[in-house]
Amino acid sequence: MPQIKYRRILLKISGEALAGEAHRGLNFDIVNDVCRAIRQCVDMGVQVGLVVGGGNFWRGVKDGADKMQRSHGDAMGMLATVMNAIAVADALEKQGVDARVLSAVEMNKFAEYFTRDTAERYLNSGKVVLFAAGTGNPYFSTDTGAVLRGVEIEADAILLAKNVDGIYSADPNVDPTAVKYDTLTYDQVLARHLKATDTTAMTLAMDNHMVLACFALKDPQNIIRVVCGEKIGTIVKEEI
């Protein structure tokens, strides 16, 4: 059994990462690979909270910009995260992992309403808890929602699994000279305007001394590697 560094995690997965090459909808080969990695974490004794973005269905700012009122666009984005949470919970259940969807917005036909105590009870019983609908408010990203839930459940770290393999000095898809960082402080990320998360999410992590691990979801086994303390991606913390 490998050594575990983080025994309770909040894993944030971008919705786009679950869409694969299609960039929209869900690629269940990817979803199932991710769920297998999560199951391995659970089997190792790791408590897993999970937030899935909604960008594979709808991004409030990007898709609704200048076309509709911001709050309405963001509401659609929250609903997209609920759809993803239900899909991933279903995939986890098929692999023998107990999973519960908790929503920041009441919709009792599809998910339980989020309370911190309910999440704590489920995590302690070995269930994977999927946090849906962001913070329940417009103008907040799912990254901010993930950090908020990570702080609330007192996670050891927040794992940000994205389409890029860490935090760079610039967009590596645009700038071939972009440099990847192994470690950063919150202050460095904010001062350099690095595209790790939005400013609200990073400030919330900084205020609560929450370790962030940013890495690529391309290989879902990276989730386990980070949990075990391997040096992949970029770690953001108080001091280097």
Stockholm file with secondary structure:
# STOCKHOLM 1.0

chainA/1-240         MPQIKYRRILLKISGEALAGEAHRGLNFDIVNDVCRAIRQCVDMGVQVGLVVGGGNFWRGVKDGADKMQRSHGDAMGMLATVMNAIAVADALEKQGVDARVLSAVEMNKFAEYFTRDTAERYLNSGKVVLFAAGTGNPYFSTDTGAVLRGVEIEADAILLAKNVDGIYSADPNVDPTAVKYDTLTYDQVLARHLKATDTTAMTLAMDNHMVLACFALKDPQNIIRVVCGEKIGTIVKEEI
#=GR chainA/1-240 SS CCCCSCSEEEEEECTGGGTGGGCSSCCHHHHHHHHHHHHHHHHTTCEEEEEECCTTTCCHHHHHTTTSCHHHHHHHHHHHHHHHHHHHHHHHHHTTCCEEEEESSCCTTTSEECCHHHHHHHHHTTCEEEEESTTSSTTCCHHHHHHHHHHHTTCSEEEEEESSSSEESSCTTTCTTCCEESEEEHHHHHHTTCSSSCHHHHHHHHHTTCCEEEEESSSTHHHHHHHTTCCCSEEEESCC
#=GC SS_cons         CCCCSCSEEEEEECTGGGTGGGCSSCCHHHHHHHHHHHHHHHHTTCEEEEEECCTTTCCHHHHHTTTSCHHHHHHHHHHHHHHHHHHHHHHHHHTTCCEEEEESSCCTTTSEECCHHHHHHHHHTTCEEEEESTTSSTTCCHHHHHHHHHHHTTCSEEEEEESSSSEESSCTTTCTTCCEESEEEHHHHHHTTCSSSCHHHHHHHHHTTCCEEEEESSSTHHHHHHHTTCCCSEEEESCC
//
